[in-house]
Amino acid sequence: MSQPLASHEEWQARFRPYLALLARNHLCARLQSKIDASDIVQQTMLDAFAKRDQFRGSTDGELLAWLRQILKNNLADALRDHGRDKRDVWREQPLDLQIDESFSRAHD
């Protein structure tokens, strides 16, 4: 493998374009408006740089595989979070009903 990367900026310059391409390709068009691929890549770069001492490979291919795995985990987390943020219309109540219930409790 080439010489070790000393800074986060070096990691960004070298790997960000590749990871951005992968992230965009793995997000369907419907989700690209809701989940920003560049945010996922940024988190991946931060995670990888913070955990760089855990990398046990010795080749660029192994490093790229390691980065892809971190990206995959971050994409899965983003998709899970997106699904969790959806509104549950069954739990929603009209505002006037909520106010009436609040007033009722205040008079008890």
N, C-alpha and C positions, 0 to 999 in steps of 0.2 A: 504494500500500500504506500501511497505517497506520504510525505512527512506529516506528522501530527498537526492538527489544526489548533492554533493557539487561542483564537478568539471567536466569540459568537458571530462577529461580522464575517469572518472567514467561512464559517458554517453557512451563514445566510447566502453569501455570494456563490458558494459552490453547490449547495443542495436545494435551495429554495425553488428555483425554476422547475426542477424535476418533481419535487413534492407538490408544487402548485398544479402541475399538469395532472398528476395522479388524483389529487383531491377533486379537481374540476370534473375529471372523467368518472369519478365514483359518485358524484352527486347528480341525481336526475334533475332535469330542467325545472321541474316543479319545486324542488328543494333549494335550488341555487338562489332563488329570490328570498329564501328564508334563512339559509345557512351560508355564511360567507366562507368560501374555500380558503381565502387568504388568512382568515382568523384561525382556521384549523391548522394551516401550515405554520403560522407563527407559533401556535401552542406546541406543535410538534418540534419545531426548532428549539424552543426554550426547554422542553422536556429532554430532548436528546442532548443538548449541550450540558444541562444540569446533571445528566446521568452518564456523561461520556466515559467516566471511569468504569462503568459497568459493561461497556462494550468489550467483548472477548474475541472478536474476529481479528483478522490480519489483512484482509484484502478490501478493495473498494467495493466489490460485489457483496461481501458480507456486511459492510457498513451500510450499503444501500438497502439490503434486506432488513437490517435492524431498524433503519429509519422508516421503511415501509410499514413495519409492524407497529411502530409508535404512531404513525399516521393512521393506520387502520383502527387502532384503539381510540384515537381522538375522534375519528369520524363516527365510530360506533357510539361514543359518548355524546356527541353532538346530535345524532339522530335520536338517541334515547331521550335527551333533554328536550328536543323539539317535540317529541310525542308527549312528554310529560307536561309541557306548557299549554297543550290544547285545552280549550275551555270545555267544561263539562256542563252542557246545557241543561241536564237534568237537575243539577245542583243550583242553578240560577233561579232567582225569584225576582219578580217585579219589585222595583224600588218602593212603591207605595205599600206593598204587602210587608216588606221588611220594616218600614217605618211603623206601620200599624202594630206589628208584633212587638216592636221595641217599646211603643207607647203602652201596650197592654202589660208588658212586664214591669214597666215603671209604676203602673197603678196597682199592682199586686201587693 
